[in-house]
Each structure stands twice: as structure tokens, then as C-alpha cells.
């Protein structure tokens, strides 16, 4: 395994997994407060959100950062 992957806490996690955990933890309404994108508050769904996040790097970064900030993902 390369050093790049060893130091990446998101290595091996899919965007779908990350989004599902965030929705489970925060819910769509709260998630839309953290990351203000229409697909989180206007008829939200995993599929529509994934489409948008896959082509919008700044939004994907915000979602990934929010996932990393969740207490259960904090390094011990």
C-alpha cells in the first residue's frame, strides 16, 4: 500500500457509503444546513446527490470533511 493511501482516512470508502452515513447521522434537513446544495433540501435522494457530488469537487470535499468530523470517525 502506498503512503498516500495509508494517510488517507477515506481510502476504501465509497461516496455512497459516506453519504448514507451522513444522512443516517444528521438527516437531510440538517445535512442541507451544513452543505447548502439543492439536492439535499429539494426532494433529496441518495442517487441525485451522488450524481451532483461526483461532478462537483467543492461539494464533495465539504461532504467528505463533514464525514471526517463525525465523532465516531475521529482518530483515537
PyMOL Python script that loads the backbone (N, CA, C, O; Angstrom):
from pymol import cmd

cmd.read_pdbstr("""\
ATOM      1  N   UNK A   1       0.849  -1.181   0.000  1.00  0.00           N
ATOM      2  CA  UNK A   1       0.000   0.000   0.000  1.00  0.00           C
ATOM      3  C   UNK A   1       0.891   1.239   0.000  1.00  0.00           C
ATOM      4  O   UNK A   1       1.863   1.306   0.753  1.00  0.00           O
ATOM      5  N   UNK A   2       0.569   2.202  -0.827  1.00  0.00           N
ATOM      6  CA  UNK A   2       1.386   3.410  -0.907  1.00  0.00           C
ATOM      7  C   UNK A   2       1.140   4.298   0.301  1.00  0.00           C
ATOM      8  O   UNK A   2       0.118   4.180   0.976  1.00  0.00           O
ATOM      9  N   UNK A   3       2.099   5.196   0.568  1.00  0.00           N
ATOM     10  CA  UNK A   3       1.963   6.117   1.692  1.00  0.00           C
ATOM     11  C   UNK A   3       0.738   7.014   1.537  1.00  0.00           C
ATOM     12  O   UNK A   3       0.095   7.388   2.518  1.00  0.00           O
ATOM     13  N   UNK A   4       0.430   7.349   0.289  1.00  0.00           N
ATOM     14  CA  UNK A   4      -0.735   8.206   0.032  1.00  0.00           C
ATOM     15  C   UNK A   4      -2.012   7.563   0.561  1.00  0.00           C
ATOM     16  O   UNK A   4      -2.845   8.245   1.157  1.00  0.00           O
ATOM     17  N   UNK A   5      -2.175   6.256   0.349  1.00  0.00           N
ATOM     18  CA  UNK A   5      -3.378   5.558   0.795  1.00  0.00           C
ATOM     19  C   UNK A   5      -3.375   5.334   2.306  1.00  0.00           C
ATOM     20  O   UNK A   5      -4.430   5.393   2.937  1.00  0.00           O
ATOM     21  N   UNK A   6      -2.215   5.081   2.889  1.00  0.00           N
ATOM     22  CA  UNK A   6      -2.137   4.865   4.331  1.00  0.00           C
ATOM     23  C   UNK A   6      -2.568   6.109   5.101  1.00  0.00           C
ATOM     24  O   UNK A   6      -3.154   6.006   6.178  1.00  0.00           O
ATOM     25  N   UNK A   7      -2.280   7.273   4.551  1.00  0.00           N
ATOM     26  CA  UNK A   7      -2.588   8.530   5.223  1.00  0.00           C
ATOM     27  C   UNK A   7      -3.938   9.112   4.845  1.00  0.00           C
ATOM     28  O   UNK A   7      -4.300  10.185   5.327  1.00  0.00           O
ATOM     29  N   UNK A   8      -4.686   8.434   4.000  1.00  0.00           N
ATOM     30  CA  UNK A   8      -5.994   8.921   3.567  1.00  0.00           C
ATOM     31  C   UNK A   8      -7.081   8.194   4.360  1.00  0.00           C
ATOM     32  O   UNK A   8      -7.324   7.010   4.124  1.00  0.00           O
ATOM     33  N   UNK A   9      -7.739   8.882   5.295  1.00  0.00           N
ATOM     34  CA  UNK A   9      -8.764   8.227   6.106  1.00  0.00           C
ATOM     35  C   UNK A   9     -10.000   7.802   5.307  1.00  0.00           C
ATOM     36  O   UNK A   9     -10.820   7.031   5.806  1.00  0.00           O
ATOM     37  N   UNK A  10     -10.138   8.286   4.097  1.00  0.00           N
ATOM     38  CA  UNK A  10     -11.290   7.925   3.271  1.00  0.00           C
ATOM     39  C   UNK A  10     -10.980   6.768   2.317  1.00  0.00           C
ATOM     40  O   UNK A  10     -11.855   6.313   1.580  1.00  0.00           O
ATOM     41  N   UNK A  11      -9.750   6.302   2.336  1.00  0.00           N
ATOM     42  CA  UNK A  11      -9.362   5.216   1.430  1.00  0.00           C
ATOM     43  C   UNK A  11     -10.246   3.987   1.682  1.00  0.00           C
ATOM     44  O   UNK A  11     -10.400   3.535   2.816  1.00  0.00           O
ATOM     45  N   UNK A  12     -10.809   3.471   0.616  1.00  0.00           N
ATOM     46  CA  UNK A  12     -11.649   2.285   0.706  1.00  0.00           C
ATOM     47  C   UNK A  12     -13.120   2.571   0.965  1.00  0.00           C
ATOM     48  O   UNK A  12     -13.941   1.654   0.950  1.00  0.00           O
ATOM     49  N   UNK A  13     -13.462   3.835   1.202  1.00  0.00           N
ATOM     50  CA  UNK A  13     -14.863   4.196   1.431  1.00  0.00           C
ATOM     51  C   UNK A  13     -15.453   4.781   0.160  1.00  0.00           C
ATOM     52  O   UNK A  13     -14.829   5.615  -0.496  1.00  0.00           O
ATOM     53  N   UNK A  14     -16.641   4.348  -0.183  1.00  0.00           N
ATOM     54  CA  UNK A  14     -17.296   4.912  -1.362  1.00  0.00           C
ATOM     55  C   UNK A  14     -18.040   6.179  -0.977  1.00  0.00           C
ATOM     56  O   UNK A  14     -18.394   6.382   0.184  1.00  0.00           O
ATOM     57  N   UNK A  15     -18.268   7.019  -1.960  1.00  0.00           N
ATOM     58  CA  UNK A  15     -19.039   8.234  -1.730  1.00  0.00           C
ATOM     59  C   UNK A  15     -20.459   7.879  -1.268  1.00  0.00           C
ATOM     60  O   UNK A  15     -21.038   8.572  -0.432  1.00  0.00           O
ATOM     61  N   UNK A  16     -21.000   6.815  -1.809  1.00  0.00           N
ATOM     62  CA  UNK A  16     -22.337   6.374  -1.414  1.00  0.00           C
ATOM     63  C   UNK A  16     -22.354   6.004   0.071  1.00  0.00           C
ATOM     64  O   UNK A  16     -23.276   6.394   0.787  1.00  0.00           O
ATOM     65  N   UNK A  17     -21.354   5.261   0.541  1.00  0.00           N
ATOM     66  CA  UNK A  17     -21.267   4.883   1.949  1.00  0.00           C
ATOM     67  C   UNK A  17     -21.198   6.132   2.830  1.00  0.00           C
ATOM     68  O   UNK A  17     -21.906   6.237   3.831  1.00  0.00           O
ATOM     69  N   UNK A  18     -20.342   7.071   2.446  1.00  0.00           N
ATOM     70  CA  UNK A  18     -20.167   8.304   3.213  1.00  0.00           C
ATOM     71  C   UNK A  18     -21.488   9.073   3.296  1.00  0.00           C
ATOM     72  O   UNK A  18     -21.889   9.517   4.372  1.00  0.00           O
ATOM     73  N   UNK A  19     -22.152   9.223   2.162  1.00  0.00           N
ATOM     74  CA  UNK A  19     -23.414   9.964   2.124  1.00  0.00           C
ATOM     75  C   UNK A  19     -24.495   9.271   2.951  1.00  0.00           C
ATOM     76  O   UNK A  19     -25.238   9.927   3.681  1.00  0.00           O
ATOM     77  N   UNK A  20     -24.581   7.954   2.839  1.00  0.00           N
ATOM     78  CA  UNK A  20     -25.577   7.213   3.622  1.00  0.00           C
ATOM     79  C   UNK A  20     -25.339   7.386   5.121  1.00  0.00           C
ATOM     80  O   UNK A  20     -26.295   7.557   5.877  1.00  0.00           O
ATOM     81  N   UNK A  21     -24.100   7.344   5.557  1.00  0.00           N
ATOM     82  CA  UNK A  21     -23.787   7.533   6.984  1.00  0.00           C
ATOM     83  C   UNK A  21     -24.166   8.944   7.441  1.00  0.00           C
ATOM     84  O   UNK A  21     -24.699   9.123   8.536  1.00  0.00           O
ATOM     85  N   UNK A  22     -23.890   9.940   6.599  1.00  0.00           N
ATOM     86  CA  UNK A  22     -24.228  11.316   6.951  1.00  0.00           C
ATOM     87  C   UNK A  22     -25.735  11.505   7.063  1.00  0.00           C
ATOM     88  O   UNK A  22     -26.215  12.157   7.991  1.00  0.00           O
ATOM     89  N   UNK A  23     -26.472  10.944   6.131  1.00  0.00           N
ATOM     90  CA  UNK A  23     -27.936  11.057   6.164  1.00  0.00           C
ATOM     91  C   UNK A  23     -28.480  10.326   7.393  1.00  0.00           C
ATOM     92  O   UNK A  23     -29.404  10.810   8.047  1.00  0.00           O
ATOM     93  N   UNK A  24     -27.915   9.178   7.701  1.00  0.00           N
ATOM     94  CA  UNK A  24     -28.328   8.416   8.876  1.00  0.00           C
ATOM     95  C   UNK A  24     -28.046   9.198  10.166  1.00  0.00           C
ATOM     96  O   UNK A  24     -28.854   9.187  11.094  1.00  0.00           O
ATOM     97  N   UNK A  25     -26.912   9.865  10.213  1.00  0.00           N
ATOM     98  CA  UNK A  25     -26.490  10.592  11.411  1.00  0.00           C
ATOM     99  C   UNK A  25     -27.189  11.951  11.554  1.00  0.00           C
ATOM    100  O   UNK A  25     -27.655  12.303  12.638  1.00  0.00           O
ATOM    101  N   UNK A  26     -27.259  12.709  10.453  1.00  0.00           N
ATOM    102  CA  UNK A  26     -27.777  14.080  10.513  1.00  0.00           C
ATOM    103  C   UNK A  26     -29.208  14.228   9.983  1.00  0.00           C
ATOM    104  O   UNK A  26     -29.968  15.068  10.465  1.00  0.00           O
ATOM    105  N   UNK A  27     -29.566  13.419   8.999  1.00  0.00           N
ATOM    106  CA  UNK A  27     -30.834  13.612   8.293  1.00  0.00           C
ATOM    107  C   UNK A  27     -30.627  14.642   7.186  1.00  0.00           C
ATOM    108  O   UNK A  27     -29.677  15.424   7.223  1.00  0.00           O
ATOM    109  N   UNK A  28     -31.520  14.635   6.207  1.00  0.00           N
ATOM    110  CA  UNK A  28     -31.366  15.530   5.046  1.00  0.00           C
ATOM    111  C   UNK A  28     -31.441  16.995   5.439  1.00  0.00           C
ATOM    112  O   UNK A  28     -30.665  17.809   4.939  1.00  0.00           O
ATOM    113  N   UNK A  29     -32.361  17.341   6.326  1.00  0.00           N
ATOM    114  CA  UNK A  29     -32.546  18.754   6.686  1.00  0.00           C
ATOM    115  C   UNK A  29     -31.288  19.335   7.322  1.00  0.00           C
ATOM    116  O   UNK A  29     -30.824  20.404   6.924  1.00  0.00           O
ATOM    117  N   UNK A  30     -30.743  18.639   8.302  1.00  0.00           N
ATOM    118  CA  UNK A  30     -29.535  19.123   8.959  1.00  0.00           C
ATOM    119  C   UNK A  30     -28.348  19.099   7.996  1.00  0.00           C
ATOM    120  O   UNK A  30     -27.508  19.999   8.015  1.00  0.00           O
ATOM    121  N   UNK A  31     -28.285  18.077   7.165  1.00  0.00           N
ATOM    122  CA  UNK A  31     -27.201  17.980   6.183  1.00  0.00           C
ATOM    123  C   UNK A  31     -27.233  19.168   5.228  1.00  0.00           C
ATOM    124  O   UNK A  31     -26.183  19.683   4.843  1.00  0.00           O
ATOM    125  N   UNK A  32     -28.424  19.605   4.846  1.00  0.00           N
ATOM    126  CA  UNK A  32     -28.540  20.754   3.943  1.00  0.00           C
ATOM    127  C   UNK A  32     -28.108  22.047   4.628  1.00  0.00           C
ATOM    128  O   UNK A  32     -27.740  23.009   3.954  1.00  0.00           O
ATOM    129  N   UNK A  33     -28.149  22.081   5.959  1.00  0.00           N
ATOM    130  CA  UNK A  33     -27.641  23.250   6.690  1.00  0.00           C
ATOM    131  C   UNK A  33     -26.118  23.304   6.668  1.00  0.00           C
ATOM    132  O   UNK A  33     -25.530  24.385   6.640  1.00  0.00           O
ATOM    133  N   UNK A  34     -25.486  22.138   6.681  1.00  0.00           N
ATOM    134  CA  UNK A  34     -24.023  22.072   6.653  1.00  0.00           C
ATOM    135  C   UNK A  34     -23.460  22.315   5.259  1.00  0.00           C
ATOM    136  O   UNK A  34     -22.477  23.034   5.082  1.00  0.00           O
ATOM    137  N   UNK A  35     -24.107  21.698   4.274  1.00  0.00           N
ATOM    138  CA  UNK A  35     -23.666  21.826   2.878  1.00  0.00           C
ATOM    139  C   UNK A  35     -24.883  22.287   2.084  1.00  0.00           C
ATOM    140  O   UNK A  35     -25.789  21.503   1.799  1.00  0.00           O
ATOM    141  N   UNK A  36     -24.891  23.556   1.735  1.00  0.00           N
ATOM    142  CA  UNK A  36     -26.058  24.141   1.080  1.00  0.00           C
ATOM    143  C   UNK A  36     -26.065  23.845  -0.419  1.00  0.00           C
ATOM    144  O   UNK A  36     -25.600  24.638  -1.238  1.00  0.00           O
ATOM    145  N   UNK A  37     -26.602  22.691  -0.736  1.00  0.00           N
ATOM    146  CA  UNK A  37     -26.799  22.324  -2.144  1.00  0.00           C
ATOM    147  C   UNK A  37     -28.242  21.848  -2.296  1.00  0.00           C
ATOM    148  O   UNK A  37     -28.791  21.187  -1.415  1.00  0.00           O
ATOM    149  N   UNK A  38     -28.831  22.191  -3.407  1.00  0.00           N
ATOM    150  CA  UNK A  38     -30.256  21.956  -3.640  1.00  0.00           C
ATOM    151  C   UNK A  38     -30.645  20.479  -3.509  1.00  0.00           C
ATOM    152  O   UNK A  38     -31.736  20.174  -3.027  1.00  0.00           O
ATOM    153  N   UNK A  39     -29.779  19.567  -3.927  1.00  0.00           N
ATOM    154  CA  UNK A  39     -30.157  18.149  -3.886  1.00  0.00           C
ATOM    155  C   UNK A  39     -30.256  17.612  -2.461  1.00  0.00           C
ATOM    156  O   UNK A  39     -30.691  16.477  -2.269  1.00  0.00           O
ATOM    157  N   UNK A  40     -29.862  18.400  -1.454  1.00  0.00           N
ATOM    158  CA  UNK A  40     -30.010  17.992  -0.060  1.00  0.00           C
ATOM    159  C   UNK A  40     -31.314  18.500   0.551  1.00  0.00           C
ATOM    160  O   UNK A  40     -31.770  17.955   1.556  1.00  0.00           O
ATOM    161  N   UNK A  41     -31.926  19.538  -0.036  1.00  0.00           N
ATOM    162  CA  UNK A  41     -33.152  20.058   0.568  1.00  0.00           C
ATOM    163  C   UNK A  41     -34.360  20.053  -0.356  1.00  0.00           C
ATOM    164  O   UNK A  41     -35.485  20.211   0.118  1.00  0.00           O
ATOM    165  N   UNK A  42     -34.170  19.880  -1.641  1.00  0.00           N
ATOM    166  CA  UNK A  42     -35.288  19.868  -2.581  1.00  0.00           C
ATOM    167  C   UNK A  42     -35.468  18.448  -3.114  1.00  0.00           C
ATOM    168  O   UNK A  42     -34.769  18.036  -4.040  1.00  0.00           O
ATOM    169  N   UNK A  43     -36.400  17.704  -2.532  1.00  0.00           N
ATOM    170  CA  UNK A  43     -36.665  16.317  -2.919  1.00  0.00           C
ATOM    171  C   UNK A  43     -35.377  15.478  -2.881  1.00  0.00           C
ATOM    172  O   UNK A  43     -34.976  14.915  -3.900  1.00  0.00           O
ATOM    173  N   UNK A  44     -34.733  15.396  -1.712  1.00  0.00           N
ATOM    174  CA  UNK A  44     -33.432  14.730  -1.612  1.00  0.00           C
ATOM    175  C   UNK A  44     -33.496  13.222  -1.832  1.00  0.00           C
ATOM    176  O   UNK A  44     -34.456  12.557  -1.442  1.00  0.00           O
ATOM    177  N   UNK A  45     -32.459  12.708  -2.461  1.00  0.00           N
ATOM    178  CA  UNK A  45     -32.294  11.265  -2.610  1.00  0.00           C
ATOM    179  C   UNK A  45     -30.802  10.971  -2.718  1.00  0.00           C
ATOM    180  O   UNK A  45     -30.004  11.830  -3.093  1.00  0.00           O
ATOM    181  N   UNK A  46     -30.456   9.753  -2.382  1.00  0.00           N
ATOM    182  CA  UNK A  46     -29.053   9.344  -2.466  1.00  0.00           C
ATOM    183  C   UNK A  46     -28.578   9.453  -3.918  1.00  0.00           C
ATOM    184  O   UNK A  46     -27.506   9.999  -4.177  1.00  0.00           O
ATOM    185  N   UNK A  47     -29.360   8.942  -4.855  1.00  0.00           N
ATOM    186  CA  UNK A  47     -28.925   8.926  -6.258  1.00  0.00           C
ATOM    187  C   UNK A  47     -28.719  10.318  -6.842  1.00  0.00           C
ATOM    188  O   UNK A  47     -27.714  10.564  -7.508  1.00  0.00           O
ATOM    189  N   UNK A  48     -29.653  11.228  -6.604  1.00  0.00           N
ATOM    190  CA  UNK A  48     -29.490  12.576  -7.161  1.00  0.00           C
ATOM    191  C   UNK A  48     -28.308  13.283  -6.513  1.00  0.00           C
ATOM    192  O   UNK A  48     -27.581  14.023  -7.175  1.00  0.00           O
ATOM    193  N   UNK A  49     -28.119  13.055  -5.227  1.00  0.00           N
ATOM    194  CA  UNK A  49     -26.994  13.675  -4.527  1.00  0.00           C
ATOM    195  C   UNK A  49     -25.666  13.123  -5.025  1.00  0.00           C
ATOM    196  O   UNK A  49     -24.707  13.875  -5.202  1.00  0.00           O
ATOM    197  N   UNK A  50     -25.603  11.818  -5.251  1.00  0.00           N
ATOM    198  CA  UNK A  50     -24.365  11.212  -5.759  1.00  0.00           C
ATOM    199  C   UNK A  50     -24.008  11.771  -7.134  1.00  0.00           C
ATOM    200  O   UNK A  50     -22.842  12.063  -7.400  1.00  0.00           O
ATOM    201  N   UNK A  51     -24.997  11.921  -8.003  1.00  0.00           N
ATOM    202  CA  UNK A  51     -24.745  12.487  -9.341  1.00  0.00           C
ATOM    203  C   UNK A  51     -24.115  13.869  -9.228  1.00  0.00           C
ATOM    204  O   UNK A  51     -23.130  14.177  -9.900  1.00  0.00           O
ATOM    205  N   UNK A  52     -24.702  14.698  -8.364  1.00  0.00           N
ATOM    206  CA  UNK A  52     -24.192  16.053  -8.201  1.00  0.00           C
ATOM    207  C   UNK A  52     -22.801  16.054  -7.573  1.00  0.00           C
ATOM    208  O   UNK A  52     -21.901  16.738  -8.060  1.00  0.00           O
ATOM    209  N   UNK A  53     -22.623  15.301  -6.512  1.00  0.00           N
ATOM    210  CA  UNK A  53     -21.338  15.301  -5.800  1.00  0.00           C
ATOM    211  C   UNK A  53     -20.200  14.758  -6.664  1.00  0.00           C
ATOM    212  O   UNK A  53     -19.059  15.200  -6.532  1.00  0.00           O
ATOM    213  N   UNK A  54     -20.500  13.811  -7.537  1.00  0.00           N
ATOM    214  CA  UNK A  54     -19.451  13.234  -8.391  1.00  0.00           C
ATOM    215  C   UNK A  54     -18.935  14.226  -9.434  1.00  0.00           C
ATOM    216  O   UNK A  54     -17.812  14.088  -9.919  1.00  0.00           O
ATOM    217  N   UNK A  55     -19.743  15.215  -9.775  1.00  0.00           N
ATOM    218  CA  UNK A  55     -19.265  16.188 -10.758  1.00  0.00           C
ATOM    219  C   UNK A  55     -18.984  17.566 -10.170  1.00  0.00           C
ATOM    220  O   UNK A  55     -18.701  18.511 -10.906  1.00  0.00           O
ATOM    221  N   UNK A  56     -19.063  17.683  -8.843  1.00  0.00           N
ATOM    222  CA  UNK A  56     -18.856  18.979  -8.197  1.00  0.00           C
ATOM    223  C   UNK A  56     -17.834  18.826  -7.066  1.00  0.00           C
ATOM    224  O   UNK A  56     -18.204  18.549  -5.925  1.00  0.00           O
ATOM    225  N   UNK A  57     -16.551  19.006  -7.386  1.00  0.00           N
ATOM    226  CA  UNK A  57     -15.484  18.757  -6.402  1.00  0.00           C
ATOM    227  C   UNK A  57     -15.609  19.539  -5.095  1.00  0.00           C
ATOM    228  O   UNK A  57     -15.321  18.989  -4.032  1.00  0.00           O
ATOM    229  N   UNK A  58     -16.029  20.805  -5.141  1.00  0.00           N
ATOM    230  CA  UNK A  58     -16.100  21.578  -3.907  1.00  0.00           C
ATOM    231  C   UNK A  58     -17.157  21.023  -2.964  1.00  0.00           C
ATOM    232  O   UNK A  58     -16.966  21.017  -1.748  1.00  0.00           O
ATOM    233  N   UNK A  59     -18.278  20.554  -3.524  1.00  0.00           N
ATOM    234  CA  UNK A  59     -19.350  19.995  -2.693  1.00  0.00           C
ATOM    235  C   UNK A  59     -18.935  18.633  -2.131  1.00  0.00           C
ATOM    236  O   UNK A  59     -19.207  18.320  -0.972  1.00  0.00           O
ATOM    237  N   UNK A  60     -18.282  17.841  -2.955  1.00  0.00           N
ATOM    238  CA  UNK A  60     -17.795  16.531  -2.492  1.00  0.00           C
ATOM    239  C   UNK A  60     -16.821  16.709  -1.335  1.00  0.00           C
ATOM    240  O   UNK A  60     -16.880  15.974  -0.350  1.00  0.00           O
ATOM    241  N   UNK A  61     -15.928  17.680  -1.453  1.00  0.00           N
ATOM    242  CA  UNK A  61     -14.942  17.944  -0.391  1.00  0.00           C
ATOM    243  C   UNK A  61     -15.654  18.314   0.912  1.00  0.00           C
ATOM    244  O   UNK A  61     -15.271  17.840   1.982  1.00  0.00           O
ATOM    245  N   UNK A  62     -16.677  19.147   0.831  1.00  0.00           N
ATOM    246  CA  UNK A  62     -17.431  19.530   2.037  1.00  0.00           C
ATOM    247  C   UNK A  62     -18.096  18.313   2.677  1.00  0.00           C
ATOM    248  O   UNK A  62     -18.093  18.175   3.901  1.00  0.00           O
ATOM    249  N   UNK A  63     -18.661  17.441   1.862  1.00  0.00           N
ATOM    250  CA  UNK A  63     -19.323  16.237   2.363  1.00  0.00           C
ATOM    251  C   UNK A  63     -18.295  15.305   3.012  1.00  0.00           C
ATOM    252  O   UNK A  63     -18.536  14.773   4.096  1.00  0.00           O
ATOM    253  N   UNK A  64     -17.171  15.111   2.361  1.00  0.00           N
ATOM    254  CA  UNK A  64     -16.130  14.249   2.927  1.00  0.00           C
ATOM    255  C   UNK A  64     -15.580  14.822   4.228  1.00  0.00           C
ATOM    256  O   UNK A  64     -15.346  14.077   5.179  1.00  0.00           O
ATOM    257  N   UNK A  65     -15.375  16.122   4.280  1.00  0.00           N
ATOM    258  CA  UNK A  65     -14.888  16.762   5.501  1.00  0.00           C
ATOM    259  C   UNK A  65     -15.904  16.631   6.635  1.00  0.00           C
ATOM    260  O   UNK A  65     -15.530  16.398   7.784  1.00  0.00           O
ATOM    261  N   UNK A  66     -17.177  16.780   6.312  1.00  0.00           N
ATOM    262  CA  UNK A  66     -18.225  16.630   7.317  1.00  0.00           C
ATOM    263  C   UNK A  66     -18.226  15.200   7.862  1.00  0.00           C
ATOM    264  O   UNK A  66     -18.385  14.989   9.064  1.00  0.00           O
ATOM    265  N   UNK A  67     -18.049  14.231   6.982  1.00  0.00           N
ATOM    266  CA  UNK A  67     -17.981  12.828   7.406  1.00  0.00           C
ATOM    267  C   UNK A  67     -16.803  12.613   8.358  1.00  0.00           C
ATOM    268  O   UNK A  67     -16.942  11.952   9.387  1.00  0.00           O
ATOM    269  N   UNK A  68     -15.662  13.165   8.014  1.00  0.00           N
ATOM    270  CA  UNK A  68     -14.474  13.001   8.854  1.00  0.00           C
ATOM    271  C   UNK A  68     -14.632  13.677  10.216  1.00  0.00           C
ATOM    272  O   UNK A  68     -14.005  13.262  11.191  1.00  0.00           O
ATOM    273  N   UNK A  69     -15.460  14.706  10.287  1.00  0.00           N
ATOM    274  CA  UNK A  69     -15.685  15.431  11.543  1.00  0.00           C
ATOM    275  C   UNK A  69     -16.694  14.741  12.467  1.00  0.00           C
ATOM    276  O   UNK A  69     -16.861  15.148  13.616  1.00  0.00           O
ATOM    277  N   UNK A  70     -17.361  13.703  11.968  1.00  0.00           N
ATOM    278  CA  UNK A  70     -18.314  12.988  12.822  1.00  0.00           C
ATOM    279  C   UNK A  70     -17.548  12.342  13.975  1.00  0.00           C
ATOM    280  O   UNK A  70     -16.473  11.785  13.755  1.00  0.00           O
ATOM    281  N   UNK A  71     -18.073  12.404  15.195  1.00  0.00           N
ATOM    282  CA  UNK A  71     -17.364  11.873  16.374  1.00  0.00           C
ATOM    283  C   UNK A  71     -16.897  10.432  16.233  1.00  0.00           C
ATOM    284  O   UNK A  71     -15.799  10.097  16.678  1.00  0.00           O
ATOM    285  N   UNK A  72     -17.698   9.584  15.632  1.00  0.00           N
ATOM    286  CA  UNK A  72     -17.307   8.164  15.515  1.00  0.00           C
ATOM    287  C   UNK A  72     -16.164   7.950  14.528  1.00  0.00           C
ATOM    288  O   UNK A  72     -15.585   6.865  14.483  1.00  0.00           O
ATOM    289  N   UNK A  73     -15.832   8.972  13.733  1.00  0.00           N
ATOM    290  CA  UNK A  73     -14.737   8.866  12.772  1.00  0.00           C
ATOM    291  C   UNK A  73     -13.469   9.531  13.273  1.00  0.00           C
ATOM    292  O   UNK A  73     -12.436   9.478  12.605  1.00  0.00           O
ATOM    293  N   UNK A  74     -13.535  10.151  14.433  1.00  0.00           N
ATOM    294  CA  UNK A  74     -12.364  10.843  14.992  1.00  0.00           C
ATOM    295  C   UNK A  74     -11.293   9.819  15.347  1.00  0.00           C
ATOM    296  O   UNK A  74     -11.586   8.735  15.851  1.00  0.00           O
ATOM    297  N   UNK A  75     -10.056  10.186  15.074  1.00  0.00           N
ATOM    298  CA  UNK A  75      -8.948   9.283  15.418  1.00  0.00           C
ATOM    299  C   UNK A  75      -8.774   9.237  16.921  1.00  0.00           C
ATOM    300  O   UNK A  75      -8.903  10.246  17.615  1.00  0.00           O
ATOM    301  N   UNK A  76      -8.486   8.068  17.395  1.00  0.00           N
ATOM    302  CA  UNK A  76      -8.322   7.893  18.838  1.00  0.00           C
ATOM    303  C   UNK A  76      -6.877   7.927  19.221  1.00  0.00           C
ATOM    304  O   UNK A  76      -6.548   7.796  20.400  1.00  0.00           O
TER     305      UNK A  76
END
""", "prot")
cmd.dss("prot")
cmd.show_as("cartoon", "prot")
cmd.util.cbc("prot")
cmd.orient("prot")
